């Protein structure tokens, strides 16, 4: 369940990410009434099995059963903010009625990881880069996106690559070095950037360096044209 909004006096519309149909909106009628039997089965960010009836404008949820709920772990403010950011980011990237089972699996696994983590915000960069890979939007990181040469061909005493948002990947010193320190990455950062985007078990990393975390965040913002609202809450909890 990605998000919910009230409808009328007693109903609620849920935005769901489904394995079979992709993203869709469905209404649960009467769920906001005190005695609704369905209210406890449609928890925020839970994985649920629903039966849908085709309505005139919206599908109607006629039955719901919880498959997995991580609410015990997600009730912490920092965990809830991070899981909400993941759900919002997927919601913003995904178009309705487009099945993306890989994104479904990624989000389900990420929410479970957040619920179990003592530092949930540290999982954000990996989720962002894995999401970009699954969407086919992964930034090129094996060589300079402008000239195609390896980063070690352009040695620097400090930075070896720069994030090139317009070019769609990492650039070398010759092509992008004039940009200065903004989005500059050293050799450790480049290795971390690649490892964060890798699938689990293939040299993957789970946490990011500071510069890579900023780069991943900026890439997502670049593609969306805006920063997800929940990101501000995650920043707030990181700074406390």
Backbone bond lengths (Angstrom), bond angles and torsions (degrees), N, CA, C in turn:
res aa  C-N    CA-C-N  psi(-1)  N-CA   C-N-CA  omega(-1)  CA-C   N-CA-C  phi
1 X - - - 1.450 - - 1.516 108.88 -
2 X 1.352 115.83 118.01 1.459 119.80 -175.49 1.523 112.41 -83.86
3 X 1.322 116.49 -43.46 1.466 120.00 -179.28 1.522 109.14 -165.79
4 X 1.331 115.18 171.65 1.466 120.73 179.61 1.516 108.96 -145.98
5 X 1.329 115.05 153.75 1.470 120.18 176.36 1.522 108.32 -145.09
6 X 1.329 117.53 147.89 1.466 120.05 -179.86 1.522 111.54 -71.20
7 X 1.317 115.69 151.17 1.461 122.58 175.93 1.520 107.77 -137.84
8 X 1.312 116.59 119.95 1.455 120.48 -178.91 1.517 111.55 63.60
9 X 1.323 115.79 -151.34 1.461 120.51 -176.00 1.524 113.68 -87.77
10 X 1.333 117.82 -25.82 1.469 118.62 -171.86 1.522 114.64 -134.23
11 X 1.331 117.84 -6.97 1.462 120.23 -174.27 1.532 110.91 -99.38
12 X 1.321 114.96 167.85 1.461 120.89 175.65 1.527 108.38 -145.34
13 X 1.335 115.47 136.31 1.462 121.27 177.26 1.526 108.49 -98.68
14 X 1.321 115.74 127.61 1.459 121.71 179.14 1.525 109.50 -107.95
15 X 1.314 116.23 135.49 1.459 121.39 169.23 1.516 107.46 -95.16
16 X 1.322 115.49 116.99 1.461 122.14 -174.47 1.520 110.32 -111.97
17 X 1.308 116.42 143.58 1.460 121.29 167.29 1.520 106.66 -104.52
18 X 1.325 115.94 113.76 1.460 120.46 -176.65 1.522 110.26 -107.82
19 X 1.302 115.64 151.46 1.459 120.76 179.18 1.526 110.72 -69.91
20 X 1.321 117.34 -36.83 1.465 121.01 -173.22 1.525 113.70 -87.35
21 X 1.328 118.09 -35.99 1.464 120.76 -173.10 1.519 113.85 -117.10
22 X 1.291 118.21 -2.69 1.456 120.18 -176.69 1.519 111.03 80.82
23 X 1.318 116.19 -146.59 1.463 120.77 -176.99 1.523 110.64 -84.85
24 X 1.327 115.92 136.54 1.460 120.16 177.45 1.524 109.67 -153.22
25 X 1.328 115.17 159.33 1.463 122.55 174.27 1.522 109.14 -104.08
26 X 1.322 115.97 139.24 1.467 121.15 177.46 1.521 108.57 -144.62
27 X 1.324 115.81 147.22 1.463 120.62 -176.89 1.527 110.13 -104.51
28 X 1.320 115.45 137.74 1.467 122.12 171.69 1.520 107.04 -106.33
29 X 1.305 116.13 110.00 1.466 120.88 -174.38 1.534 110.53 -78.50
30 X 1.315 115.09 134.87 1.455 121.59 176.46 1.515 115.33 71.69
31 X 1.327 117.66 10.74 1.460 119.68 -173.70 1.526 112.88 -70.41
32 X 1.318 117.00 -20.11 1.466 119.52 -179.11 1.530 112.63 -89.32
33 X 1.317 116.03 0.65 1.468 118.87 174.77 1.528 109.48 -76.41
34 X 1.326 118.37 147.56 1.474 121.35 -175.16 1.519 114.21 -56.15
35 X 1.313 118.52 -34.59 1.461 121.12 -175.04 1.529 113.37 -99.32
36 X 1.312 117.47 17.92 1.463 119.60 -179.69 1.526 110.52 -64.33
37 X 1.316 116.21 128.04 1.469 120.80 -179.85 1.526 111.86 -78.97
38 X 1.327 117.45 -13.89 1.452 120.65 -175.58 1.528 112.73 -93.96
39 X 1.315 117.73 -15.24 1.463 120.95 -173.15 1.525 112.38 -57.43
40 X 1.321 117.39 -43.33 1.456 120.33 -178.08 1.512 114.45 -74.23
41 X 1.333 117.44 -8.92 1.466 120.76 -178.06 1.525 112.55 -98.74
42 X 1.310 116.99 -7.55 1.463 121.16 -179.31 1.523 108.92 -118.86
43 X 1.324 115.41 67.47 1.454 121.48 -179.24 1.524 110.57 -80.48
44 X 1.321 117.80 150.50 1.465 120.88 176.55 1.524 111.34 -58.04
45 X 1.326 116.11 134.31 1.460 124.14 173.91 1.528 114.09 66.91
46 X 1.330 117.30 9.40 1.464 120.65 178.69 1.527 110.17 -82.09
47 X 1.325 115.72 158.92 1.463 121.67 172.26 1.519 107.12 -98.35
48 X 1.320 116.43 120.39 1.458 120.87 -173.75 1.529 110.09 -130.49
49 X 1.316 115.06 156.02 1.462 121.44 171.20 1.519 107.32 -105.38
50 X 1.323 116.84 124.34 1.460 120.19 -176.25 1.521 110.43 -123.36
51 X 1.320 115.16 150.39 1.462 122.57 169.62 1.519 106.90 -104.12
52 X 1.329 116.24 131.16 1.457 121.33 -175.52 1.520 110.63 -117.75
53 X 1.319 114.67 140.56 1.462 121.83 173.13 1.522 107.61 -112.79
54 X 1.320 116.32 132.31 1.458 120.71 -178.21 1.516 110.19 -68.88
55 X 1.327 116.42 114.25 1.454 121.05 178.70 1.511 111.98 -96.78
56 X 1.313 116.23 -178.90 1.460 120.55 -177.50 1.526 111.37 -67.00
57 X 1.323 117.15 -45.14 1.461 120.43 179.68 1.523 112.39 -120.98
58 X 1.328 117.40 -26.27 1.453 122.47 -179.93 1.525 109.94 -133.63
59 X 1.322 116.16 145.76 1.462 118.99 168.81 1.523 108.90 -64.46
60 X 1.323 116.41 147.99 1.465 121.97 -179.61 1.528 108.73 -111.11
61 X 1.323 116.46 128.29 1.458 121.14 176.54 1.525 108.24 -78.65
62 X 1.313 116.59 114.25 1.466 120.53 -178.95 1.526 112.59 -101.06
63 X 1.318 116.57 -17.80 1.464 120.65 -179.27 1.520 108.40 -155.31
64 X 1.318 116.94 144.00 1.469 121.13 179.12 1.520 109.98 -144.16
65 X 1.337 114.38 140.78 1.465 119.91 177.47 1.519 108.38 -140.58
66 X 1.312 117.05 130.22 1.461 121.60 -178.63 1.526 110.43 -73.24
67 X 1.333 115.91 127.31 1.464 121.44 174.18 1.526 109.54 -91.20
68 X 1.313 116.30 -50.36 1.466 120.39 176.81 1.518 109.01 -150.55
69 X 1.306 115.17 135.64 1.457 122.14 177.21 1.522 108.33 -132.05
70 X 1.312 115.72 130.86 1.460 120.96 -178.83 1.523 110.42 -111.64
71 X 1.326 115.63 30.04 1.455 119.45 -172.07 1.524 112.85 -62.15
72 X 1.323 118.15 -31.67 1.467 120.38 178.71 1.525 110.81 -59.01
73 X 1.333 116.39 -39.85 1.463 120.22 177.62 1.506 113.44 -82.94
74 X 1.329 117.04 -28.23 1.461 120.71 -176.09 1.520 113.35 -85.15
75 X 1.324 118.34 -10.16 1.466 119.36 -177.63 1.527 112.12 -72.72
76 X 1.336 117.58 -10.74 1.466 119.92 172.14 1.527 108.88 -71.02
77 X 1.332 119.04 137.06 1.465 120.87 -174.81 1.524 113.87 -56.86
78 X 1.345 118.35 -42.34 1.459 119.51 -178.14 1.523 111.58 -69.40
79 X 1.329 116.82 -36.03 1.465 120.27 178.00 1.525 111.01 -69.30
80 X 1.324 116.68 -42.20 1.463 120.27 179.40 1.520 110.87 -63.92
81 X 1.334 117.08 -40.74 1.465 120.47 178.47 1.525 110.85 -62.62
82 X 1.326 117.27 -42.29 1.461 120.95 -178.92 1.524 111.47 -68.02
83 X 1.326 117.44 -46.27 1.466 120.43 178.50 1.524 110.89 -63.35
84 X 1.323 116.85 -37.27 1.467 120.66 177.58 1.521 110.85 -65.41
85 X 1.330 116.89 -37.41 1.462 120.54 175.97 1.522 110.67 -62.44
86 X 1.323 117.29 -43.35 1.465 120.25 178.72 1.529 110.80 -60.47
87 X 1.335 116.11 -47.15 1.462 120.26 -179.02 1.525 111.03 -64.13
88 X 1.333 117.01 -41.91 1.465 120.31 -179.76 1.524 110.95 -65.17
89 X 1.331 117.03 -40.99 1.461 120.50 -179.69 1.525 110.91 -63.16
90 X 1.318 117.10 -44.17 1.466 120.80 176.62 1.523 110.17 -62.48
91 X 1.311 116.86 -42.70 1.464 121.41 179.20 1.526 110.83 -58.88
92 X 1.330 116.93 -42.55 1.461 120.89 -177.97 1.525 112.27 -70.38
93 X 1.312 117.40 -35.17 1.464 120.73 -177.71 1.528 112.76 -79.91
94 X 1.318 118.21 -34.49 1.468 121.23 -169.03 1.524 112.25 -90.08
95 X 1.312 115.74 134.67 1.458 122.21 175.72 1.532 109.55 -85.86
96 X 1.334 118.10 152.54 1.474 120.30 178.74 1.525 112.08 -63.97
97 X 1.321 114.94 150.96 1.465 123.38 172.55 1.526 113.40 57.90
98 X 1.311 116.42 35.84 1.465 121.93 175.98 1.529 107.95 -126.25
99 X 1.339 117.52 100.20 1.471 119.93 -176.93 1.528 111.70 -61.44
100 X 1.312 116.30 127.38 1.463 122.85 178.14 1.531 108.03 -135.79
101 X 1.331 117.38 75.51 1.468 119.67 -175.60 1.521 113.28 -60.32
102 X 1.340 117.88 -29.11 1.459 119.67 178.68 1.525 110.93 -67.20
103 X 1.329 116.71 -37.70 1.464 120.53 178.39 1.527 109.71 -69.82
104 X 1.313 116.63 -39.02 1.471 120.73 176.70 1.529 110.09 -57.57
105 X 1.329 116.15 -49.02 1.466 120.22 -179.04 1.522 111.32 -64.69
106 X 1.329 116.64 -39.82 1.465 120.65 178.88 1.518 111.12 -61.55
107 X 1.329 116.79 -47.04 1.463 120.32 -178.09 1.523 111.40 -66.31
108 X 1.322 117.35 -43.50 1.467 120.23 179.59 1.525 110.96 -60.18
109 X 1.324 116.75 -43.62 1.456 120.51 178.93 1.512 112.57 -67.59
110 X 1.336 116.50 -37.84 1.460 120.45 -178.84 1.524 111.54 -67.49
111 X 1.322 117.12 -40.68 1.470 119.90 179.05 1.527 110.42 -65.15
112 X 1.325 117.02 -39.80 1.468 119.90 176.67 1.523 110.89 -63.03
113 X 1.341 116.65 -39.68 1.465 120.45 179.44 1.521 111.36 -66.26
114 X 1.323 116.76 -40.23 1.466 120.96 178.08 1.524 110.62 -60.87
115 X 1.325 116.16 -44.84 1.466 120.47 -178.21 1.522 111.97 -61.88
116 X 1.330 116.76 -28.49 1.464 120.78 -177.19 1.524 113.34 -95.65
117 X 1.332 117.87 -5.16 1.463 121.09 -172.96 1.525 112.27 -93.36
118 X 1.329 115.48 141.64 1.466 120.47 174.22 1.519 111.26 -79.75
119 X 1.338 117.18 -19.41 1.469 122.12 178.98 1.523 108.79 -130.98
120 X 1.319 118.23 71.76 1.467 120.83 -172.48 1.523 114.31 -60.51
121 X 1.329 118.17 -33.41 1.465 119.90 -178.11 1.524 112.01 -63.15
122 X 1.331 117.31 -24.67 1.464 120.31 179.82 1.526 112.13 -67.73
123 X 1.325 117.41 -14.94 1.465 121.84 -179.18 1.526 112.68 -86.41
124 X 1.329 117.06 -8.44 1.466 120.54 -174.19 1.527 112.78 -61.66
125 X 1.352 120.99 -51.37 1.469 119.17 -176.71 1.527 113.76 -59.33
126 X 1.329 117.15 -40.95 1.478 118.80 178.65 1.518 110.64 -62.78
127 X 1.323 116.89 -44.28 1.461 118.94 178.74 1.530 110.40 -60.53
128 X 1.319 117.12 -43.83 1.460 120.25 -178.72 1.525 111.57 -60.38
129 X 1.324 117.18 -47.36 1.459 119.75 -177.88 1.523 111.97 -71.21
130 X 1.334 118.23 -36.54 1.462 119.84 176.25 1.532 110.37 -65.38
131 X 1.325 116.71 -38.89 1.463 120.19 178.03 1.522 110.40 -62.80
132 X 1.322 117.35 -44.32 1.460 120.78 178.57 1.526 110.94 -61.30
133 X 1.315 117.45 -39.37 1.471 120.76 177.68 1.527 110.46 -62.87
134 X 1.320 117.38 -45.86 1.467 120.79 -177.80 1.527 111.71 -67.56
135 X 1.317 117.18 -27.77 1.466 121.36 179.13 1.525 112.73 -85.71
136 X 1.328 117.01 -3.54 1.460 120.24 -176.95 1.508 113.27 77.23
137 X 1.324 116.87 20.89 1.461 122.01 -178.26 1.523 111.90 -113.33
138 X 1.318 117.15 15.80 1.460 120.59 -175.95 1.525 110.61 -62.97
139 X 1.320 117.73 133.80 1.465 120.43 177.95 1.525 111.09 -69.15
140 X 1.320 116.39 141.27 1.465 120.86 177.26 1.525 108.89 -66.61
141 X 1.343 116.74 127.69 1.462 119.25 -175.83 1.525 113.60 -134.04
142 X 1.342 117.14 5.76 1.461 118.97 -178.56 1.519 112.41 -88.95
143 X 1.334 117.09 -21.22 1.460 122.28 179.30 1.526 107.99 -160.82
144 X 1.313 116.22 169.92 1.466 120.80 -178.73 1.522 110.57 -59.03
145 X 1.315 116.34 128.38 1.454 121.27 -177.52 1.525 111.64 -70.22
146 X 1.327 117.25 -17.29 1.467 121.26 -179.32 1.532 112.57 -91.60
147 X 1.339 116.61 -50.96 1.466 119.26 -173.91 1.525 113.70 -110.44
148 X 1.325 117.59 -12.46 1.451 121.22 175.85 1.514 115.73 84.39
149 X 1.320 118.59 1.46 1.455 120.36 -179.41 1.523 111.17 -88.16
150 X 1.335 115.00 152.21 1.456 119.95 178.17 1.515 111.36 -65.91
151 X 1.292 115.70 152.60 1.463 119.20 -176.07 1.519 112.54 -68.05
152 X 1.325 117.21 -26.07 1.459 119.21 179.73 1.525 111.82 -73.86
153 X 1.326 117.53 -7.56 1.464 121.27 177.15 1.516 111.01 -79.60
154 X 1.302 117.27 -12.26 1.460 122.21 -179.51 1.520 108.32 -125.46
155 X 1.326 117.62 75.63 1.456 120.03 -173.98 1.516 112.44 -64.52
156 X 1.300 114.20 147.63 1.459 121.23 176.34 1.515 107.46 -141.60
157 X 1.290 116.78 152.27 1.460 120.14 -179.63 1.516 110.99 -71.74
158 X 1.304 116.29 -7.81 1.447 117.73 -170.46 1.527 112.01 -146.43
159 X 1.311 118.38 -71.33 1.466 120.33 179.34 1.526 110.32 -94.73
160 X 1.299 117.05 144.45 1.466 121.10 177.61 1.526 112.15 -116.78
161 X 1.314 117.55 -12.61 1.469 120.80 -179.63 1.523 109.47 -152.98
162 X 1.317 115.06 157.97 1.464 122.21 178.46 1.527 108.66 -131.75
163 X 1.302 116.39 141.64 1.459 120.06 175.37 1.519 108.99 -72.34
164 X 1.320 116.07 122.98 1.462 122.66 179.49 1.529 107.63 -112.58
165 X 1.330 116.83 93.41 1.460 120.97 -176.12 1.520 111.59 -64.13
166 X 1.324 116.58 -42.06 1.464 119.75 -179.32 1.525 111.60 -65.91
167 X 1.324 116.57 -36.38 1.455 120.65 -178.58 1.517 113.69 -80.19
168 X 1.325 116.50 -20.53 1.458 120.19 177.43 1.513 114.79 88.25
169 X 1.334 117.16 31.31 1.460 118.89 178.82 1.508 111.90 176.81
170 X 1.327 115.25 -153.88 1.455 121.41 178.81 1.520 109.69 -98.84
171 X 1.319 116.07 141.59 1.451 121.84 179.12 1.514 111.47 -117.24
172 X 1.329 116.64 157.37 1.458 121.37 -178.09 1.528 110.58 -87.39
173 X 1.333 115.11 177.13 1.463 120.29 -177.60 1.521 111.61 -64.57
174 X 1.324 116.98 -40.93 1.457 119.88 -177.56 1.526 111.50 -63.35
175 X 1.331 116.78 -38.35 1.466 120.42 -176.71 1.521 113.34 -87.06
176 X 1.328 117.17 -32.42 1.469 120.06 -171.12 1.522 114.32 -129.27
177 X 1.334 117.41 -1.64 1.457 119.77 -174.39 1.510 114.39 -63.09
178 X 1.338 117.02 -24.63 1.462 119.99 -179.42 1.519 112.41 -66.84
179 X 1.320 117.53 -10.34 1.463 120.72 179.73 1.524 112.36 -74.42
180 X 1.315 116.92 -9.20 1.457 119.53 177.79 1.515 112.51 81.78
181 X 1.331 115.25 -153.68 1.460 120.77 -172.98 1.528 113.76 -77.52
182 X 1.337 117.41 -18.07 1.461 118.87 -179.37 1.526 110.04 -64.13
183 X 1.306 115.91 124.78 1.465 123.11 -179.86 1.522 113.30 65.44
184 X 1.338 117.09 19.77 1.463 120.33 175.37 1.524 109.78 -79.27
185 X 1.332 116.16 138.75 1.464 122.25 -178.59 1.523 109.43 -126.77
186 X 1.329 116.50 133.82 1.459 118.89 174.38 1.528 109.38 -87.55
187 X 1.325 116.26 -177.98 1.469 119.89 -175.18 1.528 111.76 -61.12
188 X 1.327 116.92 -38.65 1.465 120.08 178.27 1.522 110.80 -64.66
189 X 1.330 116.67 -39.63 1.463 120.73 178.37 1.526 111.33 -63.19
190 X 1.329 116.38 -44.02 1.467 120.06 -179.08 1.529 110.33 -61.61
191 X 1.333 116.60 -44.18 1.467 119.89 177.85 1.522 110.74 -62.51
192 X 1.325 116.91 -40.33 1.463 121.33 178.91 1.528 111.08 -66.80
193 X 1.327 116.60 -39.78 1.463 122.19 178.70 1.529 110.18 -59.10
194 X 1.323 116.19 -44.89 1.465 120.48 179.83 1.527 111.23 -67.37
195 X 1.326 116.38 -42.33 1.466 120.66 -176.36 1.525 111.96 -68.38
196 X 1.325 117.45 -32.48 1.464 120.02 179.02 1.523 111.60 -66.55
197 X 1.313 116.51 -33.35 1.456 120.00 -179.19 1.512 114.02 -84.65
198 X 1.336 116.94 -8.14 1.463 120.64 -176.96 1.519 111.06 -75.62
199 X 1.319 115.95 152.29 1.455 120.80 174.96 1.520 109.83 -67.92
200 X 1.312 115.31 154.00 1.468 120.19 179.99 1.532 109.91 -58.36
201 X 1.330 115.74 134.51 1.454 120.56 177.96 1.510 114.09 92.21
202 X 1.346 118.55 -3.72 1.464 120.52 179.80 1.525 109.78 -118.51
203 X 1.315 115.57 52.88 1.459 120.48 -179.17 1.507 112.92 74.07
204 X 1.318 116.75 27.44 1.463 120.81 -175.55 1.522 111.02 -74.14
205 X 1.325 114.99 151.11 1.463 122.41 173.00 1.519 108.23 -114.14
206 X 1.322 116.74 151.76 1.461 121.23 -178.87 1.517 112.85 -104.55
207 X 1.331 117.31 -24.38 1.462 120.23 -178.09 1.520 109.87 -123.50
208 X 1.332 115.32 156.18 1.458 121.66 -172.47 1.519 111.92 -112.21
209 X 1.331 115.49 152.89 1.456 120.07 167.04 1.533 107.90 -70.39
210 X 1.313 116.98 164.68 1.466 120.23 -177.61 1.520 111.73 -60.36
211 X 1.339 116.63 -42.93 1.470 119.28 -178.18 1.527 111.53 -69.05
212 X 1.314 117.26 -36.79 1.468 120.17 178.71 1.523 110.44 -69.85
213 X 1.326 117.55 -37.68 1.466 120.24 176.90 1.520 110.59 -60.34
214 X 1.324 116.52 -42.70 1.462 119.76 178.34 1.526 110.77 -66.53
215 X 1.332 116.65 -40.03 1.463 120.21 -179.95 1.524 111.44 -63.64
216 X 1.332 117.29 -45.20 1.467 120.53 -179.99 1.521 110.90 -60.94
217 X 1.321 115.86 -41.97 1.460 120.56 179.08 1.526 110.98 -62.94
218 X 1.328 116.32 -41.94 1.466 120.38 -178.56 1.528 111.74 -69.20
219 X 1.326 117.81 -33.62 1.469 120.12 178.08 1.525 110.31 -65.38
220 X 1.332 116.72 -44.98 1.465 120.40 178.21 1.523 110.38 -60.75
221 X 1.329 116.69 -45.27 1.467 120.75 179.61 1.523 110.75 -62.06
222 X 1.319 117.01 -38.55 1.464 122.00 179.45 1.533 110.67 -61.65
223 X 1.307 116.80 -46.44 1.466 119.82 -178.15 1.530 112.00 -69.90
224 X 1.312 117.38 -37.43 1.467 120.64 -178.16 1.524 112.33 -80.56
225 X 1.316 116.91 -23.79 1.460 120.20 -175.21 1.514 112.74 80.10
226 X 1.316 116.91 5.97 1.463 121.97 177.88 1.523 108.54 -165.57
227 X 1.319 115.47 163.52 1.455 120.54 177.81 1.526 108.59 -94.00
228 X 1.332 118.89 131.51 1.468 120.15 177.15 1.526 111.55 -54.60
229 X 1.317 116.59 141.33 1.465 121.15 -175.80 1.522 112.41 -60.70
230 X 1.322 117.14 -38.30 1.466 120.45 -177.05 1.523 112.34 -67.08
231 X 1.329 117.80 -14.91 1.473 119.96 -179.08 1.519 111.16 -62.79
232 X 1.318 117.63 -35.24 1.465 120.34 -179.85 1.524 111.14 -61.91
233 X 1.328 116.64 -38.97 1.465 120.25 178.54 1.526 111.18 -66.27
234 X 1.320 116.40 -40.39 1.461 119.80 178.80 1.523 110.04 -62.99
235 X 1.342 117.06 -43.57 1.466 121.29 176.47 1.523 110.69 -58.67
236 X 1.326 115.77 -42.10 1.462 120.44 -177.99 1.523 111.05 -61.60
237 X 1.321 116.95 -44.31 1.465 119.59 -179.96 1.525 111.61 -71.47
238 X 1.343 117.39 -29.91 1.458 120.10 177.32 1.526 111.54 -66.85
239 X 1.324 116.63 -32.55 1.463 120.92 -175.27 1.517 113.49 -85.39
240 X 1.349 117.71 -7.72 1.464 120.03 -179.07 1.522 111.30 -94.46
